[in-house]
């Protein structure tokens, strides 16, 4: 098998002719590994990393760009650093003014125009609020090669399985947070549309409302042998007997859109059966609900699963 190792696209550094792509083929002073990491200033030594380790310098391109932009800046904000890498800590002070944010003391505290002894997140949150800017939400992200918790091989150490569970819970939380925000935005837009219709003198015909309960039940097993301790049922039920009778004739079907890890993740329940779905899983998420009715057409709803009580719901009038 033959292959070619490319040169560095930034500095043009070439690998030695004897280097074949594995650390063992690169004989550096000090032994097989050379006793140190490959730095950004090393040449003809194989693959480079892009990290700046202690004692290393930026490459020429980054160094020159930092020098140029810091020299032009009106303000430079230093956040959450001990200022220990002294060969590059002069860059921020090339700006006209400097703000330094850190909980611990640094060698440059007296040089900053404003020194804040605080955590970075609260400082920047307050800054964005005063500027009237909204903080972007943490992006919802899942690795493309992730596998369900129950599919992790048995030889994987429990420590990493627990870490995977925590990551899964965090991903579900962020997805639910995003879905809730989108739902709020849709409600705001809907309210705005209704106000415009009222201003234009449009009036909708009064209709008898359907009083529905949208919610879920929850039961968590204490058995450590179960792989999915949360058992829940999401439901769309009538509040009163009148609504129950009307649903039999007016509601044609209800679809529940579950998390993408469920198969199938879209479940349709036709008229005549209870409009509910029961599943087991590790975490909560927002369930999308679509109801097809004769009078109102397609109605879109959503429900955030709640595992804090055995039974929770909210009343909806349509």
Backbone as CSV, one residue per row, in Angstrom:
resi,resn,N_x,N_y,N_z,CA_x,CA_y,CA_z,C_x,C_y,C_z
1,UNK,0.850,-1.187,0.000,0.000,0.000,0.000,0.885,1.237,0.000
2,UNK,0.629,2.150,-0.906,1.438,3.368,-1.002,0.531,4.581,-0.801
3,UNK,1.076,5.625,-0.166,0.323,6.858,0.028,1.319,8.002,0.120
4,UNK,0.787,9.221,-0.031,1.645,10.401,0.005,1.170,11.323,1.108
5,UNK,2.078,11.814,1.926,1.742,12.737,3.003,1.928,14.148,2.484
6,UNK,0.881,14.942,2.575,0.918,16.290,2.022,1.787,17.216,2.868
7,UNK,2.264,18.286,2.227,3.016,19.304,2.936,2.059,20.246,3.658
8,UNK,2.573,20.983,4.622,1.769,21.964,5.339,1.350,23.064,4.379
9,UNK,0.055,23.352,4.322,-0.450,24.345,3.375,-0.159,25.769,3.806
10,UNK,0.251,25.951,5.077,0.487,27.308,5.561,1.964,27.696,5.495
11,UNK,2.842,26.807,5.978,4.263,27.162,6.016,5.095,26.411,4.983
12,UNK,4.492,25.423,4.319,5.216,24.681,3.297,6.167,23.638,3.836
13,UNK,6.108,23.343,5.139,7.002,22.369,5.743,6.792,20.993,5.112
14,UNK,7.913,20.314,4.826,7.868,18.990,4.200,8.252,17.921,5.215
15,UNK,7.676,16.766,5.061,8.036,15.644,5.929,9.310,14.981,5.413
16,UNK,10.096,14.340,6.304,11.307,13.635,5.852,10.940,12.498,4.894
17,UNK,11.845,12.145,4.030,11.591,11.082,3.061,11.350,9.740,3.748
18,UNK,12.008,9.532,4.912,11.856,8.250,5.572,10.564,8.160,6.390
19,UNK,9.820,9.278,6.534,8.618,9.284,7.366,7.459,8.644,6.613
20,UNK,6.825,7.627,7.185,5.762,6.864,6.524,4.381,7.094,7.145
21,UNK,4.271,7.996,8.099,2.962,8.299,8.657,2.713,7.740,10.035
22,UNK,3.673,7.042,10.612,3.502,6.504,11.964,4.598,7.046,12.857
23,UNK,4.309,7.284,14.156,5.328,7.865,15.038,6.596,7.043,15.115
24,UNK,6.482,5.713,14.987,7.658,4.868,15.128,8.675,5.048,14.024
25,UNK,8.260,5.571,12.861,9.185,5.750,11.746,9.967,7.053,11.841
26,UNK,9.559,7.928,12.761,10.229,9.215,12.885,11.232,9.141,14.033
27,UNK,12.521,9.009,13.732,13.565,8.882,14.751,14.067,10.271,15.130
28,UNK,13.624,10.752,16.288,14.070,12.055,16.773,14.973,11.844,17.978
29,UNK,15.751,12.820,18.306,16.645,12.714,19.445,15.844,12.522,20.722
30,UNK,16.342,11.650,21.583,15.657,11.425,22.844,14.820,10.175,22.852
31,UNK,14.873,9.386,21.774,14.106,8.151,21.787,13.080,8.109,20.675
32,UNK,12.222,7.100,20.729,11.236,6.849,19.681,10.323,8.043,19.452
33,UNK,9.882,8.675,20.563,8.950,9.797,20.436,9.667,11.141,20.503
34,UNK,10.976,11.134,20.757,11.689,12.398,20.812,11.578,13.097,22.155
35,UNK,10.752,12.581,23.073,10.631,13.177,24.390,9.838,14.471,24.419
36,UNK,9.176,14.829,23.346,8.414,16.079,23.328,7.377,16.016,22.218
37,UNK,6.452,16.977,22.225,5.440,17.046,21.176,5.986,17.808,19.982
38,UNK,5.431,17.552,18.819,5.809,18.294,17.625,5.218,19.686,17.698
39,UNK,6.033,20.710,17.571,5.567,22.079,17.746,5.230,22.773,16.446
40,UNK,4.631,23.947,16.556,4.234,24.692,15.355,5.424,25.304,14.626
41,UNK,6.566,25.410,15.295,7.759,25.975,14.651,8.714,24.900,14.142
42,UNK,8.444,23.616,14.424,9.310,22.535,13.953,9.143,22.365,12.444
43,UNK,10.229,21.974,11.762,10.184,21.771,10.312,10.707,20.375,9.986
44,UNK,10.229,19.832,8.865,10.671,18.529,8.361,10.615,17.441,9.440
45,UNK,9.522,17.408,10.189,9.410,16.417,11.263,8.085,15.676,11.212
46,UNK,7.354,15.789,10.125,6.102,15.044,10.023,4.894,15.916,10.298
47,UNK,3.838,15.284,10.781,2.572,15.984,10.996,2.684,16.963,12.157
48,UNK,2.118,18.162,11.963,2.093,19.167,13.016,0.703,19.247,13.638
49,UNK,0.661,19.678,14.906,-0.646,19.995,15.490,-0.887,21.497,15.355
50,UNK,-2.120,21.912,15.651,-2.466,23.329,15.563,-2.641,23.949,16.944
51,UNK,-2.257,23.204,17.997,-2.355,23.736,19.350,-1.102,24.541,19.683
52,UNK,-1.261,25.528,20.553,-0.124,26.288,21.054,0.175,25.779,22.456
53,UNK,1.174,24.921,22.562,1.547,24.362,23.859,2.430,25.352,24.614
54,UNK,2.615,25.106,25.914,3.476,25.992,26.702,4.886,26.003,26.104
55,UNK,5.406,27.214,25.922,6.748,27.352,25.384,6.790,27.478,23.882
56,UNK,5.676,27.286,23.191,5.641,27.400,21.730,5.169,28.788,21.315
57,UNK,5.455,29.119,20.088,5.041,30.397,19.524,4.026,30.151,18.419
58,UNK,3.293,31.197,18.095,2.415,31.138,16.930,3.261,31.025,15.676
59,UNK,2.683,30.435,14.623,3.440,30.445,13.377,3.423,31.868,12.812
60,UNK,4.214,32.105,11.789,4.412,33.465,11.282,3.097,34.114,10.853
61,UNK,2.224,33.351,10.215,0.979,33.920,9.708,0.096,34.399,10.857
62,UNK,-0.112,33.531,11.865,-0.950,33.913,12.998,-0.309,35.039,13.807
63,UNK,0.999,34.968,13.953,1.709,36.005,14.715,1.537,37.373,14.064
64,UNK,1.725,37.442,12.762,1.614,38.714,12.056,0.181,39.251,12.068
65,UNK,-0.804,38.329,11.935,-2.200,38.775,11.949,-2.593,39.281,13.336
66,UNK,-2.142,38.608,14.387,-2.426,39.072,15.747,-1.811,40.442,15.980
67,UNK,-0.596,40.623,15.523,0.091,41.910,15.678,-0.658,43.019,14.941
68,UNK,-1.123,42.725,13.734,-1.818,43.733,12.924,-3.155,44.129,13.548
69,UNK,-3.977,43.136,13.886,-5.333,43.441,14.348,-5.344,44.023,15.754
70,UNK,-4.471,43.548,16.636,-4.409,44.123,17.977,-3.931,45.576,17.927
71,UNK,-3.032,45.869,17.006,-2.548,47.237,16.869,-3.608,48.198,16.352
72,UNK,-4.603,47.692,15.640,-5.675,48.529,15.097,-6.876,48.631,16.038
73,UNK,-6.968,47.766,17.040,-8.175,47.645,17.855,-8.356,48.836,18.792
74,UNK,-9.612,49.266,18.942,-9.951,50.277,19.946,-10.096,49.643,21.324
75,UNK,-10.567,48.394,21.354,-10.773,47.711,22.619,-10.441,46.232,22.465
76,UNK,-9.755,45.670,23.447,-9.477,44.244,23.481,-9.952,43.711,24.832
77,UNK,-10.766,42.651,24.816,-11.298,42.046,26.027,-10.574,40.730,26.275
78,UNK,-9.935,40.615,27.428,-9.245,39.385,27.818,-10.150,38.655,28.805
79,UNK,-10.551,37.444,28.488,-11.532,36.741,29.316,-11.028,35.361,29.711
80,UNK,-10.992,35.093,31.012,-10.760,33.754,31.529,-9.387,33.184,31.280
81,UNK,-8.339,33.984,31.337,-6.987,33.456,31.138,-6.077,33.939,32.253
82,UNK,-5.112,33.107,32.609,-4.159,33.460,33.667,-3.034,34.341,33.154
83,UNK,-2.972,34.570,31.847,-1.920,35.391,31.225,-0.530,34.815,31.506
84,UNK,-0.436,33.478,31.482,0.830,32.818,31.817,1.760,32.672,30.620
85,UNK,1.241,32.650,29.405,2.097,32.490,28.224,2.667,33.854,27.851
86,UNK,3.742,34.228,28.505,4.228,35.603,28.456,4.759,36.034,27.101
87,UNK,5.027,35.079,26.219,5.554,35.470,24.916,4.461,36.009,23.992
88,UNK,3.184,35.879,24.381,2.111,36.397,23.526,1.153,37.314,24.283
89,UNK,1.349,37.494,25.598,0.406,38.295,26.374,0.527,39.789,26.123
90,UNK,1.500,40.217,25.332,1.611,41.645,25.016,0.609,42.073,23.948
91,UNK,0.091,41.101,23.177,-0.802,41.447,22.066,-2.016,42.269,22.489
92,UNK,-2.798,41.869,23.514,-3.997,42.651,23.847,-3.706,44.101,24.198
93,UNK,-2.538,44.363,24.806,-2.224,45.710,25.269,-1.718,46.614,24.142
94,UNK,-1.704,46.101,22.929,-1.441,46.957,21.776,-2.684,47.748,21.394
95,UNK,-3.862,47.327,21.894,-5.108,48.049,21.634,-5.150,49.332,22.464
96,UNK,-6.071,50.238,22.114,-6.162,51.507,22.829,-6.632,51.307,24.264
97,UNK,-7.568,50.350,24.459,-8.061,50.084,25.799,-8.216,48.570,25.990
98,UNK,-8.076,48.142,27.249,-8.099,46.714,27.550,-8.992,46.463,28.763
99,UNK,-9.851,45.443,28.659,-10.656,44.953,29.776,-10.188,43.531,30.093
100,UNK,-9.937,43.244,31.349,-9.448,41.929,31.760,-10.452,41.305,32.730
101,UNK,-10.966,40.119,32.375,-11.964,39.415,33.191,-11.370,38.092,33.646
102,UNK,-11.272,37.904,34.963,-10.759,36.640,35.483,-10.984,36.599,36.991
103,UNK,-11.171,35.411,37.557,-11.366,35.284,39.001,-10.049,35.311,39.770
104,UNK,-8.967,34.880,39.123,-7.680,34.856,39.809,-6.821,36.026,39.368
105,UNK,-5.827,36.335,40.195,-4.914,37.433,39.862,-4.049,37.055,38.669
106,UNK,-3.679,38.057,37.867,-2.802,37.850,36.719,-1.653,38.855,36.787
107,UNK,-0.569,38.621,36.055,0.562,39.557,36.081,0.228,40.918,35.469
108,UNK,-0.894,41.037,34.763,-1.204,42.266,34.034,-2.410,43.008,34.596
109,UNK,-2.784,42.703,35.850,-3.967,43.349,36.427,-3.853,44.873,36.427
110,UNK,-2.667,45.398,36.726,-2.490,46.852,36.823,-2.406,47.529,35.461
111,UNK,-2.230,46.761,34.400,-2.107,47.351,33.066,-3.464,47.531,32.390
112,UNK,-4.477,46.802,32.858,-5.793,46.865,32.220,-6.506,48.162,32.593
113,UNK,-7.260,48.710,31.641,-8.050,49.904,31.908,-9.255,49.584,32.791
114,UNK,-9.760,48.356,32.682,-10.866,47.897,33.524,-10.600,46.458,33.928
115,UNK,-10.551,46.203,35.233,-10.289,44.852,35.748,-11.553,44.349,36.433
116,UNK,-12.113,43.265,35.930,-13.330,42.679,36.487,-13.006,41.338,37.124
117,UNK,-13.262,41.218,38.421,-13.063,39.960,39.139,-14.397,39.206,39.106
118,UNK,-14.618,38.467,38.057,-15.931,37.830,37.863,-15.798,36.664,36.909
119,UNK,-16.898,35.883,36.828,-16.988,34.814,35.836,-17.336,35.430,34.483
120,UNK,-16.894,34.766,33.431,-17.057,35.325,32.092,-18.523,35.345,31.642
121,UNK,-19.258,34.239,31.882,-20.630,34.148,31.381,-21.526,35.269,31.900
122,UNK,-21.565,35.545,33.223,-22.421,36.640,33.692,-22.022,37.998,33.125
123,UNK,-20.717,38.221,32.955,-20.260,39.501,32.420,-20.765,39.698,30.999
124,UNK,-20.594,38.684,30.146,-20.999,38.829,28.756,-22.522,38.818,28.608
125,UNK,-23.209,38.101,29.493,-24.678,38.133,29.464,-25.176,39.534,29.777
126,UNK,-24.585,40.161,30.811,-24.966,41.534,31.134,-24.627,42.510,30.029
127,UNK,-23.482,42.308,29.374,-23.088,43.173,28.268,-24.082,43.078,27.107
128,UNK,-24.458,41.837,26.754,-25.410,41.652,25.660,-26.765,42.277,25.992
129,UNK,-27.161,42.179,27.266,-28.441,42.769,27.683,-28.413,44.281,27.544
130,UNK,-27.314,44.910,27.947,-27.203,46.365,27.847,-27.115,46.830,26.397
131,UNK,-26.561,45.977,25.540,-26.485,46.319,24.114,-27.787,46.017,23.385
132,UNK,-28.719,45.361,24.095,-29.990,45.018,23.462,-29.873,43.893,22.457
133,UNK,-28.896,43.005,22.658,-28.669,41.894,21.742,-29.042,40.578,22.413
134,UNK,-29.608,39.667,21.635,-30.013,38.372,22.160,-28.854,37.389,22.071
135,UNK,-28.654,36.632,23.141,-27.601,35.625,23.155,-28.076,34.412,22.365
136,UNK,-27.288,33.994,21.409,-27.656,32.823,20.605,-27.701,31.585,21.484
137,UNK,-28.686,30.718,21.264,-28.760,29.489,22.072,-27.614,28.548,21.752
138,UNK,-27.301,27.678,22.694,-26.280,26.657,22.450,-26.764,25.756,21.324
139,UNK,-25.990,25.561,20.294,-26.456,24.759,19.147,-26.822,23.339,19.556
140,UNK,-27.898,22.855,18.964,-28.291,21.462,19.180,-27.429,20.595,18.268
141,UNK,-26.683,19.678,18.857,-25.735,18.882,18.066,-25.682,17.471,18.602
142,UNK,-25.661,16.540,17.689,-25.439,15.134,18.021,-24.390,14.580,17.058
143,UNK,-23.422,13.815,17.552,-22.428,13.230,16.649,-23.079,12.249,15.687
144,UNK,-22.608,12.261,14.445,-23.206,11.403,13.426,-22.982,9.919,13.705
145,UNK,-21.934,9.592,14.463,-21.623,8.188,14.717,-22.095,7.733,16.104
146,UNK,-23.011,8.503,16.734,-23.487,8.117,18.065,-24.406,6.902,17.969
147,UNK,-24.444,6.128,19.045,-25.303,4.946,19.104,-26.192,5.073,20.339
148,UNK,-27.369,4.435,20.344,-28.222,4.462,21.536,-27.498,3.881,22.743
149,UNK,-27.893,4.346,23.921,-27.242,3.901,25.154,-27.289,2.389,25.279
150,UNK,-28.441,1.792,24.954,-28.582,0.347,25.139,-27.757,-0.456,24.135
151,UNK,-27.200,0.216,23.116,-26.385,-0.482,22.118,-24.887,-0.403,22.408
152,UNK,-24.508,0.295,23.480,-23.086,0.385,23.822,-22.599,-1.008,24.229
153,UNK,-21.490,-1.492,23.652,-20.996,-2.847,23.971,-20.736,-3.029,25.458
154,UNK,-20.876,-4.248,25.922,-20.729,-4.549,27.344,-19.302,-4.358,27.851
155,UNK,-18.323,-4.395,26.938,-16.947,-4.253,27.392,-16.559,-2.796,27.665
156,UNK,-17.409,-1.862,27.318,-17.112,-0.457,27.595,-17.219,-0.207,29.091
157,UNK,-16.269,0.501,29.655,-16.215,0.746,31.090,-17.447,1.542,31.532
158,UNK,-18.041,1.196,32.682,-19.242,1.906,33.164,-19.061,3.413,33.272
159,UNK,-17.831,3.854,33.529,-17.584,5.296,33.630,-17.976,5.995,32.334
160,UNK,-17.607,5.392,31.193,-17.903,6.015,29.906,-19.373,5.848,29.532
161,UNK,-20.003,4.783,29.992,-21.438,4.617,29.755,-22.211,5.716,30.483
162,UNK,-21.823,5.989,31.745,-22.481,7.053,32.499,-22.239,8.407,31.843
163,UNK,-21.036,8.608,31.319,-20.749,9.864,30.620,-21.619,10.000,29.383
164,UNK,-21.830,8.895,28.668,-22.695,8.917,27.483,-24.135,9.243,27.870
165,UNK,-24.575,8.734,29.013,-25.929,9.043,29.481,-26.071,10.528,29.781
166,UNK,-25.049,11.097,30.398,-25.111,12.534,30.705,-25.147,13.365,29.430
167,UNK,-24.362,12.969,28.446,-24.369,13.681,27.172,-25.725,13.564,26.486
168,UNK,-26.323,12.375,26.568,-27.641,12.166,25.973,-28.688,13.055,26.651
169,UNK,-28.626,13.128,27.980,-29.563,13.971,28.710,-29.380,15.440,28.323
170,UNK,-28.121,15.870,28.179,-27.863,17.255,27.803,-28.378,17.543,26.391
171,UNK,-28.172,16.591,25.472,-28.664,16.777,24.109,-30.182,16.866,24.088
172,UNK,-30.855,15.987,24.859,-32.312,16.025,24.930,-32.795,17.333,25.537
173,UNK,-32.087,17.811,26.547,-32.469,19.069,27.186,-32.364,20.229,26.204
174,UNK,-31.264,20.267,25.447,-31.093,21.370,24.498,-32.098,21.296,23.369
175,UNK,-32.424,20.086,22.926,-33.428,19.933,21.886,-34.796,20.381,22.387
176,UNK,-35.108,20.014,23.636,-36.385,20.437,24.218,-36.420,21.949,24.408
177,UNK,-35.283,22.519,24.814,-35.191,23.957,24.999,-35.423,24.690,23.679
178,UNK,-34.821,24.177,22.600,-35.000,24.782,21.293,-36.443,24.649,20.824
179,UNK,-37.033,23.469,21.026,-38.426,23.259,20.609,-39.366,24.189,21.367
180,UNK,-39.096,24.389,22.667,-39.931,25.282,23.470,-39.812,26.720,22.972
181,UNK,-38.589,27.119,22.614,-38.388,28.467,22.102,-39.110,28.658,20.774
182,UNK,-39.033,27.654,19.906,-39.727,27.740,18.630,-41.237,27.795,18.826
183,UNK,-41.731,27.041,19.809,-43.166,27.057,20.090,-43.598,28.431,20.582
184,UNK,-42.785,29.041,21.457,-43.105,30.390,21.941,-43.123,31.384,20.792
185,UNK,-42.158,31.241,19.871,-42.099,32.146,18.729,-43.333,31.985,17.854
186,UNK,-43.769,30.740,17.683,-44.977,30.496,16.896,-46.200,31.103,17.567
187,UNK,-46.250,31.032,18.895,-47.367,31.627,19.624,-47.370,33.138,19.468
188,UNK,-46.186,33.752,19.517,-46.089,35.201,19.344,-46.559,35.599,17.951
189,UNK,-46.099,34.851,16.949,-46.515,35.151,15.580,-48.007,34.957,15.406
190,UNK,-48.544,33.924,16.045,-49.978,33.667,15.948,-50.779,34.797,16.592
191,UNK,-50.313,35.275,17.764,-50.989,36.381,18.422,-50.944,37.637,17.571
192,UNK,-49.813,37.859,16.909,-49.686,39.031,16.045,-50.656,38.954,14.865
193,UNK,-50.784,37.765,14.294,-51.719,37.593,13.183,-53.155,37.842,13.632
194,UNK,-53.493,37.359,14.823,-54.845,37.572,15.338,-55.130,39.052,15.560
195,UNK,-54.132,39.790,16.072,-54.317,41.222,16.287,-54.525,41.957,14.965
196,UNK,-53.790,41.553,13.936,-53.953,42.181,12.628,-55.340,41.923,12.061
197,UNK,-55.826,40.719,12.269,-57.162,40.390,11.773,-58.224,41.223,12.480
198,UNK,-58.052,41.448,13.760,-59.011,42.253,14.501,-58.973,43.700,14.047
199,UNK,-57.770,44.208,13.789,-57.647,45.580,13.323,-58.291,45.780,11.966
200,UNK,-58.257,44.786,11.139,-58.862,44.863,9.797,-60.359,44.564,9.816
201,UNK,-60.894,44.360,10.994,-62.328,44.136,11.095,-62.770,42.727,10.758
202,UNK,-61.816,41.808,10.717,-62.177,40.428,10.407,-62.651,39.742,11.679
203,UNK,-63.711,39.039,11.562,-64.254,38.301,12.688,-64.513,36.862,12.278
204,UNK,-64.048,35.977,13.097,-64.286,34.567,12.823,-65.605,34.134,13.461
205,UNK,-66.239,33.213,12.845,-67.479,32.684,13.385,-67.205,31.976,14.705
206,UNK,-68.092,32.242,15.637,-67.935,31.613,16.941,-68.237,30.116,16.840
207,UNK,-67.375,29.359,17.419,-67.525,27.906,17.387,-67.499,27.358,18.812
208,UNK,-68.229,26.320,19.013,-68.197,25.646,20.302,-66.833,25.004,20.468
209,UNK,-66.191,25.245,21.600,-64.822,24.772,21.792,-64.781,23.311,22.224
210,UNK,-63.671,22.675,21.840,-63.347,21.343,22.331,-62.375,21.517,23.501
211,UNK,-62.736,21.006,24.657,-61.867,21.116,25.829,-61.078,19.814,25.960
212,UNK,-59.768,19.910,25.721,-58.909,18.733,25.688,-57.820,18.829,26.747
213,UNK,-57.353,17.689,27.184,-56.212,17.601,28.107,-55.037,16.981,27.353
214,UNK,-53.938,17.741,27.230,-52.725,17.249,26.579,-51.654,17.098,27.648
215,UNK,-51.175,15.868,27.854,-50.185,15.660,28.909,-49.578,14.277,28.859
216,UNK,-49.047,13.857,29.975,-48.432,12.528,30.029,-48.452,11.983,31.450
217,UNK,-48.459,10.659,31.551,-48.237,9.977,32.812,-46.796,9.501,32.838
218,UNK,-46.289,9.199,34.022,-44.883,8.794,34.134,-44.723,7.823,35.285
219,UNK,-43.940,6.801,35.033,-43.622,5.828,36.069,-42.175,5.427,35.904
220,UNK,-41.381,5.554,36.959,-39.967,5.172,36.906,-39.751,3.935,37.754
221,UNK,-39.215,2.899,37.121,-38.953,1.656,37.825,-37.679,1.784,38.634
222,UNK,-37.694,1.218,39.827,-36.501,1.220,40.678,-35.585,0.050,40.391
223,UNK,-35.978,-0.812,39.462,-35.169,-1.996,39.149,-33.949,-1.598,38.355
224,UNK,-32.764,-1.920,38.877,-31.518,-1.554,38.185,-31.275,-2.396,36.957
225,UNK,-32.029,-3.483,36.809,-31.820,-4.362,35.665,-32.471,-3.874,34.395
226,UNK,-33.378,-2.886,34.491,-34.040,-2.387,33.289,-33.155,-1.373,32.590
227,UNK,-33.124,-1.456,31.272,-32.277,-0.549,30.509,-32.931,0.804,30.307
228,UNK,-34.267,0.886,30.397,-34.976,2.137,30.194,-35.895,2.390,31.390
229,UNK,-35.450,3.120,32.415,-36.229,3.234,33.641,-37.483,4.102,33.529
230,UNK,-37.580,4.993,32.520,-38.732,5.878,32.411,-39.789,5.247,31.505
231,UNK,-40.972,5.000,32.052,-42.096,4.542,31.253,-43.153,5.645,31.280
232,UNK,-43.562,6.105,30.110,-44.489,7.229,30.046,-45.548,7.003,28.970
233,UNK,-46.654,7.691,29.145,-47.743,7.682,28.165,-48.121,9.121,27.867
234,UNK,-47.987,9.535,26.620,-48.431,10.859,26.210,-49.845,10.721,25.659
235,UNK,-50.734,11.648,26.011,-52.135,11.483,25.659,-52.781,12.799,25.268
236,UNK,-53.885,12.692,24.503,-54.771,13.808,24.181,-56.183,13.322,24.500
237,UNK,-56.751,13.814,25.621,-58.000,13.283,26.132,-59.038,14.389,26.302
238,UNK,-60.321,14.047,26.266,-61.376,15.035,26.509,-61.455,15.395,27.987
239,UNK,-61.773,16.660,28.271,-61.918,17.107,29.648,-63.267,16.692,30.227
240,UNK,-64.322,16.793,29.392,-65.661,16.511,29.885,-66.366,15.523,28.956
241,UNK,-67.536,15.114,29.355,-68.278,14.114,28.601,-68.749,14.651,27.263
242,UNK,-69.109,15.932,27.217,-69.551,16.537,25.955,-68.445,16.470,24.909
243,UNK,-67.228,16.816,25.329,-66.091,16.760,24.405,-65.803,15.327,23.983
244,UNK,-65.971,14.379,24.898,-65.731,12.976,24.569,-66.634,12.524,23.411
245,UNK,-67.914,12.910,23.476,-68.852,12.520,22.431,-68.542,13.223,21.112
246,UNK,-68.135,14.474,21.179,-67.817,15.225,19.958,-66.552,14.693,19.300
247,UNK,-65.582,14.269,20.117,-64.341,13.739,19.555,-64.592,12.479,18.728
248,UNK,-65.599,11.699,19.122,-65.887,10.471,18.397,-66.289,10.751,16.956
249,UNK,-66.905,11.894,16.709,-67.379,12.212,15.358,-66.523,13.242,14.645
250,UNK,-65.851,14.126,15.382,-65.139,15.238,14.756,-63.640,14.989,14.558
251,UNK,-63.027,14.194,15.438,-61.580,13.955,15.335,-61.354,12.674,14.532
252,UNK,-60.638,12.807,13.404,-60.405,11.654,12.528,-59.171,10.859,12.955
253,UNK,-58.096,11.543,13.298,-56.898,10.868,13.783,-55.998,11.846,14.514
254,UNK,-55.085,11.273,15.308,-54.082,12.069,16.027,-52.722,11.417,15.798
255,UNK,-51.734,12.236,15.435,-50.364,11.754,15.244,-49.471,12.289,16.353
256,UNK,-48.609,11.411,16.880,-47.627,11.801,17.886,-46.238,11.668,17.264
257,UNK,-45.498,12.777,17.224,-44.135,12.770,16.680,-43.150,12.686,17.838
258,UNK,-42.501,11.516,17.976,-41.571,11.262,19.071,-40.155,11.646,18.671
259,UNK,-39.226,11.465,19.598,-37.820,11.746,19.316,-37.326,10.806,18.210
260,UNK,-36.344,11.276,17.444,-35.856,10.512,16.287,-35.227,9.180,16.659
261,UNK,-34.886,8.983,17.946,-34.286,7.712,18.363,-35.319,6.596,18.474
262,UNK,-36.604,6.936,18.463,-37.645,5.918,18.503,-37.988,5.461,17.091
263,UNK,-38.314,4.198,16.959,-38.690,3.647,15.665,-39.970,2.818,15.811
264,UNK,-41.069,3.262,15.133,-41.161,4.499,14.359,-41.276,5.702,15.290
265,UNK,-40.866,6.855,14.812,-40.947,8.030,15.662,-42.214,8.851,15.404
266,UNK,-43.008,8.473,14.389,-44.311,9.096,14.159,-45.379,8.008,14.279
267,UNK,-46.278,8.173,15.243,-47.303,7.165,15.519,-48.679,7.801,15.302
268,UNK,-49.490,7.213,14.417,-50.842,7.714,14.165,-51.851,6.820,14.883
269,UNK,-52.784,7.468,15.586,-53.870,6.765,16.260,-55.175,7.205,15.609
270,UNK,-55.902,6.257,15.029,-57.142,6.570,14.319,-58.320,6.656,15.272
271,UNK,-59.424,7.197,14.745,-60.633,7.358,15.521,-61.110,6.003,16.061
272,UNK,-61.605,6.025,17.275,-62.105,4.804,17.894,-61.173,4.251,18.950
273,UNK,-59.898,4.611,18.893,-58.923,4.154,19.883,-58.515,5.334,20.764
274,UNK,-58.049,5.077,21.985,-57.563,6.183,22.833,-56.400,6.904,22.148
275,UNK,-56.446,8.213,22.143,-55.391,8.999,21.503,-54.229,9.124,22.483
276,UNK,-53.401,8.085,22.526,-52.271,8.053,23.431,-51.208,7.077,22.923
277,UNK,-49.969,7.276,23.388,-48.841,6.414,23.017,-48.017,6.164,24.271
278,UNK,-47.654,4.905,24.487,-46.842,4.518,25.641,-45.481,4.027,25.169
279,UNK,-44.431,4.530,25.808,-43.069,4.127,25.460,-42.200,4.106,26.713
280,UNK,-40.973,3.575,26.532,-39.939,3.636,27.553,-38.736,4.358,26.989
281,UNK,-38.051,5.136,27.807,-36.877,5.853,27.322,-36.102,6.459,28.461
282,UNK,-34.937,7.061,28.104,-34.036,7.598,29.124,-34.369,9.034,29.493
283,UNK,-34.796,9.844,28.535,-34.942,11.269,28.813,-36.219,11.852,28.273
284,UNK,-36.474,13.098,28.694,-37.669,13.800,28.245,-37.373,14.586,26.973
285,UNK,-38.389,14.939,26.239,-38.271,15.731,25.023,-39.642,16.294,24.693
286,UNK,-39.715,17.102,23.647,-40.977,17.694,23.222,-41.633,16.799,22.186
287,UNK,-42.876,16.407,22.451,-43.641,15.560,21.543,-44.503,16.456,20.652
288,UNK,-44.352,16.312,19.337,-45.219,17.029,18.416,-46.543,16.293,18.256
289,UNK,-47.651,17.018,18.271,-48.984,16.415,18.178,-49.745,17.082,17.044
290,UNK,-50.294,16.271,16.151,-51.129,16.761,15.046,-52.487,16.074,15.118
291,UNK,-53.552,16.859,15.084,-54.904,16.325,15.180,-55.704,16.759,13.950
292,UNK,-56.251,15.800,13.232,-57.069,16.075,12.055,-58.542,16.080,12.462
293,UNK,-59.198,17.244,12.299,-60.603,17.382,12.663,-61.424,17.762,11.446
294,UNK,-62.717,17.526,11.542,-63.613,17.864,10.433,-63.836,19.361,10.328
295,UNK,-63.981,20.040,11.447,-64.330,21.459,11.431,-63.107,22.375,11.353
296,UNK,-62.095,22.079,12.150,-60.929,22.975,12.233,-59.781,22.554,11.333
297,UNK,-59.909,21.408,10.644,-58.816,20.937,9.800,-57.699,20.348,10.639
298,UNK,-56.461,20.604,10.216,-55.294,20.062,10.920,-54.881,21.012,12.029
299,UNK,-54.842,20.499,13.252,-54.448,21.282,14.422,-53.093,20.775,14.903
300,UNK,-52.127,21.707,15.075,-50.771,21.343,15.517,-50.578,21.772,16.968
301,UNK,-50.101,20.831,17.776,-49.837,21.085,19.187,-48.476,20.496,19.550
302,UNK,-48.064,20.710,20.776,-46.823,20.086,21.264,-46.896,19.957,22.776
303,UNK,-46.154,18.977,23.294,-46.143,18.748,24.739,-44.742,18.364,25.177
304,UNK,-44.257,19.052,26.213,-42.961,18.736,26.815,-43.158,17.648,27.867
305,UNK,-42.561,16.468,27.662,-42.695,15.390,28.641,-42.228,15.852,30.010
306,UNK,-42.968,15.452,31.037,-42.656,15.826,32.413,-42.494,14.561,33.245
307,UNK,-41.298,14.378,33.812,-41.013,13.202,34.630,-40.995,13.526,36.123
308,UNK,-41.435,14.752,36.490,-41.389,15.150,37.895,-42.631,14.723,38.669
309,UNK,-43.682,14.292,37.991,-44.897,13.849,38.665,-45.499,12.701,37.871
310,UNK,-46.309,11.851,38.539,-46.881,10.699,37.838,-47.931,11.068,36.799
311,UNK,-48.506,12.276,36.893,-49.555,12.654,35.947,-49.552,14.173,35.794
312,UNK,-49.386,14.655,34.585,-49.388,16.095,34.324,-50.069,16.374,33.006
313,UNK,-50.752,17.504,32.924,-51.430,17.865,31.678,-51.756,19.355,31.693
314,UNK,-52.068,19.882,30.528,-52.589,21.246,30.406,-53.850,21.213,29.567
315,UNK,-54.760,22.097,29.873,-56.038,22.140,29.175,-55.927,22.973,27.906
316,UNK,-56.491,22.471,26.832,-56.473,23.159,25.545,-57.911,23.297,25.054
317,UNK,-58.256,24.492,24.621,-59.584,24.739,24.072,-59.458,25.056,22.583
318,UNK,-60.187,24.317,21.749,-60.137,24.496,20.303,-61.528,24.807,19.770
